[in-house]
Amino acid sequence: MKENEKMSNQYYIDRQNDFESSARSYPRKFPFALKKAKGSWVEDVEGNRYLDFLCGAGTLALGHNDDEVNKAMIDLISSDAPLHTLDLTTPVKDRFVQTILDNLPGELRNNAKIQFCSPSGTDATDAAIKLCKTVTGRGSVIAFSGGYHGMGHGALALTGNLHAKTPVANLMPGVQFMPYPYSYRCPFSLGGDAGTDACCAYFERMLKDPESGVTKPAAVILEAIQGEGGVIPAPVKFLQTVRRVTKELDIPMICDEIQCGMGRSGKLFAFEYADIVPDIILASKAIGGTQPMAVVIYNRKLDKWEAGAHAGTFRGNQLAMAAGTVVLNRVTNPRFLAEVTEKGNYMKARLEKLKAECPIIADVRGKGLMLGIEFVNPDGDKDLMGHPLPSGEIAAKIQRLCFENRLVMEKGGRNGSVMRCLCALNVTKDEIDTMLSIFEKVVRQVNSDVTGK
């Protein structure tokens, strides 16, 4: 094999196809081999540069190779400090924990405990469910349609997506799904405030009605903004209702902030828009500052673990703690969060204008720099509300054409019909304009192909 052949994308893709599991997903959408990355840009082995609006599925809050984040890790490595400590403490860990505690909302700030897990978000989900079952002595869990909480055996049971669940028999039993407000495709075919009111009433009635058939659960778990489910923000009233009812019935409320947290919504945690405080917060992805890390943050009244009740070999990742401290300090700055909101509002306004021009866009939604654009065939079949059905085919075409124009974006939502913005939170205005320029061109092209206009 000649050296120049080794430097082609196809060479590495072919090798990956040969020896890597068929479970791989991103290489099927983005057939390149990465060589360099900085900020919001990545470069493949052939020297092509791409604007990255995926950023590790939201993991890279400050983009690739942020100078301050890298310096923190380099300094730690150069100091001969331990890099792997199980759950033994270190000055690095103490500083990381204190930074988390200092930025918690409401009563959690002075009443929180932290459980370090194995490093993925699914591990945090499983740990939280174990904790709630231990504390309450109950066995069932309430989750919501459209939710995503991970791919582990327990976390997958709590996830709405049937494509991932159907092939796997005997997932964790005792999961009761309830409807989640989704105005454009309301589960009650109402939409708007009426749809939200119906979801609120249904949730409360099912938990309080002695004939509902729904036993009192060990926990209720939800995302304040559903990510993989299609970037669907929960209305304030819904979050407040869930918090009120769970408090009244002494049911631990878990907010999964693994994707929507760490400043992505314009607040440190997305549930803060509803002025509530859950009993448990799940954090992963961006909290490790580019490195693997997952934590469960919970009210100390729930701290009923016995020694060794939950572990994880890599829960002592010191590089993640050093890098995560830098990210936390940056994303909790009020000016930084205000800029996230401003950038998101600018993007959303441009996308709404595009929606008015292109009927293949059915809905634009989200908060901060967590935005979703849902695509439909306007001349196709309709749902129960009279809206065109979600079109994964159109979204996939848009994703492919964006990639061909050097823009990386991911899909999600029903049938993969929602294009999602998960860019770096410190993305520049020029980079946003570049992204929008590419996206608008692609959407107009596909809209013309679909509608003939």
N, C-alpha and C positions, 0 to 999 in steps of 0.2 A: 504494500500500500504506500503510495507516494504521500509525502508530507502535505502537499496542497490539497489532496483528496481528504485527508483527515480533518482539514479545516473547513469542510463544507457542512452545512446543517444536515444534509441528507445522510452523510456518513454516520453522524452521531445518532440521528433518529433511527436509522436502520439497526444500529447496534442496540439501541434501547428496545426496539421492537423484538429483537432476538432474545434478550436476556431478562427483561423486566416484566413484572406481572401484568396481565391483561387488565387489572383493575386501574391502571394509570388513566388519568382523564385529561389533564391539561395539554399534554403533547398531541392529543388528537385534535385539539382546537388551535393550538399554537405550535406548528411544526418547525421549531428552531432550537438551536443549542446556544445557551447563553454563555457569554465570555466575560462581560463587564457590566457593572450597574452603578449608577450614581444618581442620587436624588430621585427624580421621577422618570429617569431614562434607563433603558437597558440596551445592551449591544450584543448581537449574536456573533458567532465565530466567523461569519463572512463580512463583518464590519457594518451591518445594517443596524441603525438605531431606531428604537421604538419608544413611544410615550406609554408609560406603564400606568394604567388606571385600574389595575388589579392589585398590585403591591402586596403579594402574598396573601390574597383574600382578606385584605385589611390589616394584616400583621404589621406592616411597615408604616407606622404612624408618621414617621419623619423621613420616609423614603429610604432608598438604598444608600448604605455607607455614609450616613450622616457623620460629619467630622467629630462632633462632640460625643456621640454614642460610641464611635470607634475608638476615640481616645480613652474613654472610660474602660473599655475592654482591654486595650493595649496596655494601659497603666496597670491594670489588675494582673495581667499575665506577666508583665515585667517585674512585678513586686514579689513573685514567688508565693503569693497568697494561694490557699487551696482553691481549686476550681470545682471540686465535687465533694460535698460535705454531708450527704444524706440529710438528716434534719438537725445536725449540729449547728450551733449558731456561730456567727462571725460578725465583725464590725460591718462588713458589706451587707450582710443579711439584716442586721439590726437597723441600718440606715434605710434600706429598702422598705422594711415593714413600717417604720415610723413615717416614711413618706406616704405610704398608702393610708395609714391611720389618720394622718393630718388632713387628708383630703376627702374623707368620708362624710356623707351628709347626715345632718340631724343627729338623732340619738345613737347612731352607730359609731360616731366619731370617738366617743368615750366608752363604748360598750361592745367593741368588736374583738373577735378572735379570727385568726387566719390559719387555714389548713393548706399546706403546700402539698401538691399532688404530683403524679406523673405529669408530663409536660403538655399534654394536649387538652383542648376544651372538653372533649368527651370524658376525660378523666375527672375534670372538675364536676361535670354533671353527675357522674356515677358516685363521686364522693359525697356530694350534697344529698343525693337520694338516700344513700346509706345512713348519713347523719340523721336525716328526718325520720327514717324508719326506726332508727335506734332510739331517738328521743321520744317519739310519739307512741311507739309500739304498734303502729298501724302499718298496713301493707300496700295500700293503693296510692296512686298518684294521678292528679289531674293535669293534663297538658292541653294544648290548643291546636286546632287544625291550622296547617301552614307553618307550624313551629319547626325549628331545627335545633337539635341539642347535641349532635354528634353521631358517630358511626359505630360506637361500641355497642355491645349487646344490650345494655340497659339504656344507654342514651338513644339508641336507634328506636327502641320501643316508644320513646317519648316524642319522636319525630314524626311529622305529618306525612312526608313524602312516601307514597306507596311503592314507587319504583325501586327504592332502596330496600324497603322492608319485605316486600312480597316473597322474594326468593329465600328468606331466612326464617326457618321454622322456630317456634318456641322462644320468641323474644320474651323479655321480662313481662310477666303477667300483671294484671291489676291496673292497667293504664286506662283512664277514662278521658276521651277527647271531648272538648267543648268548642263551640263556635267562637271565632276571633273576628272582631269587626274589620271589614274589608269593604269599604264603601262602594267601590266600583263593581265588585262581585259579591255583594252582601249575602251571607248564608241564609238570610231570611227574605231575600229578594226585595229589600226595602231601601237600603242605601242611606247615606247621610246620617243625620241625628236619629232618625227612626230606627235605622239598623243598629246603631250603637246602643240605643235604649233597649232594643230587643235582646242583644247579646248580654247586656248587664242584667236584665230581668231574668233571662234564662239561667245565667250562672248562679244568681242568688237563689232563685226558686229551686234549682236542682240540688243545691247544698242544704237548703232549709226545709224542703218538703219531705215529711216522713214517709211518703209513698213514692219518692222519686226513683228508688232503686239504686241510688248512688250513695255508697257508704262514705263515711267521713274519711278523707284521705290523709296520708302522712304529709303531703305537700301539694302545693299548686306551683307549677313552673311555667314561665312565659318569657318572651322577649318583648321589650318595650317597643322595639322596631324589629319586625321579623325580617331576617336577612335573606337566607336561601329561599324562603317562602315568597319572595318577590318585593322586598323593601316596603313593608306595610307598617306604618307607624300606628301604634295603639292610641285611640283617642284618650284624652285626659280623663274624661268621665269613666271610661272603662277601667283604666288603671286604678283610679280612685275607688271604684266599686269593688274590684278584686281585693284591694288592700283592706277596705273596710270590712268586707265579709269574712276574709281570712282572719282578721283580728278578732271579730266577734265570735268566731267559731274555734279560735285557737288552732289555726292551721298555718304552718310555716309557709311563707310566700317566698319563692325563689325567683329572682330576676336574672336571666341569662344575658349578661352584658358582654359576652365573648366577642361578638362582632360589632355591636352598636355602641359599645362603651369606649372608654379612653379618649374622649373628646370628639369622636367621629360625628356625633349628632349636633355638636355645638355646645354641649354640656359634657362634663366628665362622664356621667352615666345618663343614658337616655331616659330612665324612669324619673329623673329629676324634673322633667317638664311637667309632671303631674303633681309635684310637691309631695311625693310619698317617700317612705323609706321601707324597703322590704326587710325580711328577716335574714335573707341570704343573697349574696351577690356572687355570680360566677364571672371570673375574669381570666382571660388567656390571650392569645394572639398578641396584640400590641403591648400588653403589660410587660412582656419579656424583652422589650427593646430590640427586636429582631431575633432574639434567641428563645428557645423553647421554655415556656413557663405557664403554669396554670395554678390558680389559687381559688379557694372558697373563702369568702369573707362573710362572717355570720355573727349574729348577736350572741353574746357570751351566755345568755340564758339557755342556749342550745348546746353548750359545750359538754356533752355527756359521753364523749369518746373515752374508752379505756386505752391505756398505753398500747400502741401497735395496732389499734383498731383499723387504721387506714394508713397505708404507706405508699411508697413509690421510689424506686431507686434514684431517679434523677430529680427529686424534689429539692435538691440542694445545689442547683445550677447557679454558681456564683457569677458567671459572666452575664446571665440573664438578669440577675439582681442588680449588678452594677449598671448595665445598659438600661434596665427598666426604671431605675431611679432617675436617670437623665430624662427619659421620655416623660415620666410622670411630672417632673418639675417643669418641663416645657409645656405639656398639654394642659396643665392646670392653671397656667397663667391666664387671667381674665382677658387680656388683649388677644392672646392666641385663640382662645375659644370664640371671641367676637369675630375674629378674622375668618374662622371656619364657617361661622354662620353667614357672614357677608359673602364669602366665595360661593357657598351653597345657594344662597338666594340669587346671586348673579347667574349661576348655571341653570337654576330652576326657571328663571324668567326667560332665558334664551330657549330652553327646551319647551316651555309652554308656548312660546311663539312658533316654534317648529311644529308643535302638535296642531296648532291652528291651521297650518299650511298642509299638513300631511295626515290624512285620515288613517294611515296604518298605525299611528300612535294613538292609543286609547286612553292612556293615563300617565301622568307624571307626578311622582310623589316622593316623599322622604323628608329628612331633616339634615341640616348641615351638609357634610360631604358624604352622606349615605343616601344616594338618590337612585330611583328606579324608573325606567321607561318601559311601559307595557305595550306590546305590539299585537295587532290583530289584522285579519283580512276583513276590511270593512264590508265586503260583498259576500262574506261567508256565512255559515250558520250562526244563529244567535243563542244566547243562554236564556235562563228563565227571566232575566231582567230586560231582555231585548238587546243586550250588548253583544257584539261579535265575539266569538270564542277566541281565547288566547291562541296566538300562532307562534309556536316554537320554530316552525320552518322559516318564517320571516325573520325572527330574531337571530336564528343561526346564520342566515344569509348576511344580515347586518354585521354580526360578529366577524364573519369571515372577511367581508369587504373592509371592515375597520382594520383588521390585521394586515391585509394586503396594503393598506395605506399607512401602516406603521403605528397603529393604535391598538393596545391590548386592553380588552374589557371582557368581563365575564357575564354570563346569563344566570337566570334563576327564575323563580316563580312557577306558576302553573304551566306545565308543558314546556318549560324553559323559554317562556315568552317575554321575560323581563330583562332588559340590559341594565347592568348595575354599575354605579360609580363607587369605586373603593380606592380612590387615589390617595396619595400621601396628603396628610393634613396641612403640610407646609408647601403644597403645590403653589406655583406662582400664577399670577394673572395671565402672563403670556402663555404659560403651559395650558391653562384652562382654555384660552382662546384657540390655541392650536388643536386641542382635543375637540372643542365644539365645531371648529371649521371642518375637521375630518368627519365628525359624526353627522353634521348637518348635510354635508355633500353625499355621504353614503345613504342616509335616510331618504333624501330627496330622490336619489337614483332608484332605490328599491321601491319607494312609493310610486314612482312613475311606472316601474315594471309591473307592479301589482294592479294599479288602478287605471293605467293608460293615460294618466294626466300629468 
